[in-house]
């Protein structure tokens, strides 16, 4: 969209801007995001919510708003939704849904890290996030996307895609398909255990956390579109997969993908500041969640490839395959580190 059209959309919100500049941010896979500057100072984040992915736009924003009421306090930076002139949480134009959020100045985000300080702060901000929401009733948050992180459902989706894909796609992805089929039963115990439901972020990859540019202190989570019921393990495992791998999600050079033990230890040390919120049964299943989340995200990328790249944004035809291969490589390395992971969690969280 051109700046004139975006400026008109900005005028629908309860703000006053002067000398506006608009810069696209191309980091996310789902929504369209723009950085808004007024008088050369960054002021807001404007987002067009992907209504093809998020069907329940009103539910999404009600969950978003309810969570933001709790996500404030010491060691957690507050974000606000700017209402429209008719006091809506979003603006609708030709089936496009727009929202405006406050921007946190002097903040930074990372796709991956090699810095133990960032890993520690990531664990700390995860613990703080769940502590702030720990008294919320999960039933007060309606599901935005059914079964978003529910692996058994993703396995069904994968098997349907596999049955209906082209021979060429099936052959191209053969080695990844075989890995998925060989490992899909690793998580049966997790899904047959009675674990407590919590209000979860459900997309806690490292680049959905903000850090202070100067001190590296963890500030808060962003991209709260998937705030709803879930298991703590989804947020823990997803944060771990991006905090310890030292690589992008679609890394092509597999030797660059690692399970960095030092980063993991620092991440768990940060989380340990808030360990009192965790039940013993939750702690017991944290190690396997470190395998679950890269496997599930890899399976989702593979399924999208088999379906013709209809869910995630791709910049080239086989990007979902690269994502899957990278994530399955991390899955393998995390399986090999289970004994180490169990020892760290036992020493720091129990």
Buried (B, 14 or more C-beta within 10 A) or exposed (E): EEEEEBEEBBEBBEBEBEEBEBEEBEEBBBBBBBBBBBEEEBBBBBBBBBBEBBEBBEBBBBBBBBBBEBBEEEBBBEBEBBBBEEEBBBBEEEEBBBBBBBBBEEBBBBBBBEEBBBBBBBBBBBBBBBBBBBEBEBEEBEBBBEEBBBBEEBBEBBBEBBEEBEEEBBEBBEEBBEBBEEBBEBBEEBEEEEBEBBBBBBBBBBBBBBBBEEEBBBBBBBBBBBBBBBBBBBBBBBBBBBBBBBBBBBBEEBEBBBBBEEBBBBBBBBBBBBBEBBEEEBBBBBBBBBBBBBBBBBBBBBBBBBBEBEBBBBEEEBBBBBBBBBBBBBBBBBBEBEEBBBEBBEEBBE
